[in-house]
Amino acid sequence: MADSPLGRWEAITPAEVTALLAGLSAPWWIAGGYAIEAFVGKSFRPHDDVDAGLFRDDQLTIQRHLAGWELHAADPPGALRPWRTGEQLPAGVHDIWARRGPDDPWRFQLMLNESNGDEWLFRRDERIRRTIQSLTWLKDGVPHLAPEIQLLFKSKAPRPKDEADFEAALPLLEQRHKAWLRNALELVEPGNPWLARLTSTPRIR
């Protein structure tokens, strides 16, 4: 990621995130653009950062697992503050930045997800939910967020990289996953231009 007002970025790789989170006693997954890249099966654009997802209920488990890292909570609308040891982050805070120390660049982000029992809840509209079992898929043994869910996150005010991810993933989605994404968008963003593409693009695998 290019340097931001909140500090310099030099992202680690998904493989390094995977090694770092090995042994974590809570579910986690690769999210963001790298989740789409894994689904597509090839690199098709550069990446500025790397995201790992987990459930809000497991936030203190990951905090303990990453002892020694400097973790900051991103308070909306865009302020960073230190994440205090043992602090339960409120529902409005879902993004955590990680680096080795105050003079080091930011290395990766943690994204907190909502859940209720055995269901994942979409934070922008809890009518949209999935079983936790269907939330991720495995690529080389590493969990990745399902592409249709990742595209839902990217659908609000999509940036050029989000449009690129949509274009690359769309023809590879199974019909049932296209239908899920279409139904979700009809609930939360009925005017989204991706809706027309979801009904007209053939599946190619």
N, C-alpha and C positions, 0 to 999 in steps of 0.2 A: 504494500500500500504506500502511496506517496505520503510524504510527511504531512501531518495534519496539525491544526492548532493545538491538538491534545498530545502531540509528541510524534517522534519518529517511529516508523514501522520497518521492520525487517522480519517478515513472517517466516516461521519454520514450515516444514513440509507436512502433509498429512501423515506420512510415515513416521515423522518425528513426534507428531501429536499422538499417534497410535502407540508408540513406544512409551511415551510419557504417561499415558493413561492405562497402560497395561497393569492389571491387578487391581484396578479400581473396583470397589465392592458396590457398584451401582451401574445401571445402564447408561451408556453414552453412545454417540454416533458422530460420524463426520457429516457436516452440513454445509450449506452455502454452495458456491460454485463448484467446489471439488466434488460434492455429492452428485451434481449433474454430470460432471466430467466422467466420473466413475461409471455412471449409467450409460452414457454415450459410448464409452470405451476408448476414447482417444482425447488428446489435448486439442482444443480448438480456439482457446483464447488465453491471454495471460491472467494471472491471479494476483491480487494485491494483498490478500490476507487468507487466513484459514480459520474456519469455525468448527467447534465441536458442540453438539447439543447434549443436554441432559435434563432431568426433571427438577423442577423447583424444590420438591421435597428432599432431593438428594444434595442440595447445595452445600451443606456443611460437610458432607462426605467428601466432596471434591475439594473443598477448602483445606481439609486436613490432608488429603492426598497430595496437594500441591504446596505443602509447607515448604517454605524457602523461596517460593515465588512471590513476587509483588503483584497483588490482585487489586484491581480498581473496578468499582461499580459505575456504570454509565447511567447517571440519573437523567431522565428526560428533562429538558429537550436537548441534551448533549453535553452535560457537565460530568467530568470524572472525579471520583473521590475514592480514597482508600476504603477497601472492604475490610471492616474490623473483624478480628478473630471472634468467631461465634455469633456474628450478626446475621440474623435472618433477613434477607432482602425482601422488600415488599413487592406486591404483584406488579407495580408499575415499572420495576427495574428487572430487565431480562437480559442484559448484556454486560459481560464481565471481560475486562482486558487484562492480559497477563504479560509480565516481563520479569527478567531476573533481578533487576534492581533499578533504582531511580535514574541511573545514568545510562541504562541500556534501552534499546528500542523495544517497542511492543512486539510480541512474538505470535500470539494467537488470541482468539476470543472464545469465550464460553457463552452459549445461548441457553437461557433457562426456559423450559417448556412447562405448560400447565398439564395437570392430570387429575383424574378423579377415579379412584379404584383402578380398574384395568383399562381405562380409556385415556387417550391423549385428547386434549382440548385445544382448539385453535384460539390463541389469545385475543384475536380481534373480534371473534364471534363464537361463543361456546356452543352454539347450535352445530357447529362443524366439529366432528370428533371422529376418532378412529380407535380401534383396539390397539393397545400397546404392542401386541404381537405383530400387527400389520404396519407399524410405523417405520420400520427399517428393513433393509435387505443386506445380505452379506456379499462383499466383493473381496476375494482372497482372504476370507475369514474376518474382515473388518466391517462393522456395521456402518451403513450409510442411510441417511434419511431418504425415504421413498421420493422419487422424482416429482410425482404429482403434488406432494405436500410441499416440497421445496419450491416448486413453481408457484404455489399459492402464496407463499411468503413473498415471492418476488413480484407478484402481480400488481401490487399497489405502487403507482407511480414508477413503473419500471425504468431503470437506467439502461444505457446501451448494452452493458454486460448482461443485464437480466433479459433483454430482448434476444441477445445471442444465445443464452441458455435455453430460452423457450424455443427458438427456431431449431436448435440442435436436438433437443429432447422430444419435441412434439411428434415427429413421424415414428419414433421408436416406442411410444407409449402404447400399452395394450388398450383396447377399447374401453374396458371397465375402468381403467385409470383416467382416461380422457373424460369419461362420463362423471367420475367422481370430482375431477377438477372443474368441469363445466357446472355441475350442480353447486359446488362450493362458491364459485364466482357469481353465479346467479343470485346467491344469498347475500354476499358481501359487496359485490361490485357489479351490479347488473348491466352497467354500461361499458364494461371492460372490453377493449377491442380484441382481446385474445379469445373471447367467446366464439366469434365467427370462425376463427381458425380451428377451434376444437371440434366443430361439427363438419368441417370440410376437408381436413387433411387425412389422407389414407395412412394406414399403418404399413411400415415397410419391413417389419420383422416379426 
